[in-house]
Amino acid sequence: MFNDLYRGRRVLVTGHTGFKGSWLCHWLAELGAELCGVALPPEGEPNHFALLGTAMRSEFCDIRDLDRLTRIFADFRPDAVFHLAAQPLVRRSYRDPVGTFASNVLGTANVLESVRRCESVRAVVAITSDKCYENRERERGYREDDPMGGYDPYSASKGCSELVISSFRRSFFHPAEYGHKHNTLIASGRAGNVLGGGDWAEDRLVPDLMRAAARGETALLRNPGAVRPWQHVLEPLSGYLALGGGLLTGEARLADGWNFGPADDRAVTVGEAAAALAETWRDIKYTVPAAGDAPHEAKLLRLDCSKAERELKWRGVWTPEECFRRTAAWYRDFYRGGKIATADDCRAYIREAREKGLLWTR
């Protein structure tokens, strides 16, 4: 897969103890990469990172600590960097706006400054969010050249992170100067709402539903009419890996921002997603609370991913229905018998991607 570009490469992943980061490290290990993770210790039990036990170097470091971060880079000398470390929760950002901006904006600047001081790095894929765009609550999916913005502190911090990435790219790693003034290419990835086994974060739809089901409780379903671009976590990860592989081979045209999400007609509401999850695990129960003084959250959010489909030949593999089915089955089987289906899901995803003839499977 990915033209075997990751085999034997030194790859540094920030946020490796988190939900997406732990899935990414599992896949990179399967691809033969030598891994170093940089993140805060995982929060709570259980956690996906500990359950997987991926063989890798693990550094528990706050990305706001520039001195320590640059020392880790200098010692490991990565070829590629995937930056996923962040404060990832909208509602937590209302409780701690300053901490959110510090982690997501200053943290991103610190990672890119560490890259600037480390000559070994050839490729950087910095992950932000679909919420980085100024959300006008419109039907059209947001394109990569739409304005950055954000109502809540989390969304605004992701818009700011994109500006930081763009500034470092244009100031120090301009694609037009690649190969004679520098040898590093930087891109950003913006993904929609991702689902999959192993996410136990607070105030997220799937973890809230699954925790309640495991306890025999009924979960509260906020914003049931909100539309989100749901996708399995493996979907954007395949895009990040395809993008990183292109950067490693020196494709300077790829040093830009990229959307990775489901087809525009596949966005569904929160209520529809919850119902689909409950079809696979019947213990999932939920109710809609009475309207209250809840913090603002976007009602409508879509991504236009035609650029990735056109230029990276990337597109999604699983339908939303398959995404919901596999996600609910992961948790059901974990809580009932301790099974961790991550590797099985990865193999199934790759097999179906090959059947569809996707370029990255070669």
Helices and strands as residue ranges (DSSP letters): G 2-4, E 10-14, H 19-30, E 34-39, H 48-52, E 57-60, H 66-76, E 80-83, H 90-95, H 97-101, I 102-106, H 107-116, E 123-127, G 130-132, H 153-172, G 175-177, E 185-191, E 194-195, H 205-215, E 219-220, E 227-228, E 231-232, H 234-248, G 252-254, E 257-260, G 264-266, E 268-269, H 270-280, E 286-287, H 306-307, I 308-312, H 320-337, H 342-355, G 359-361
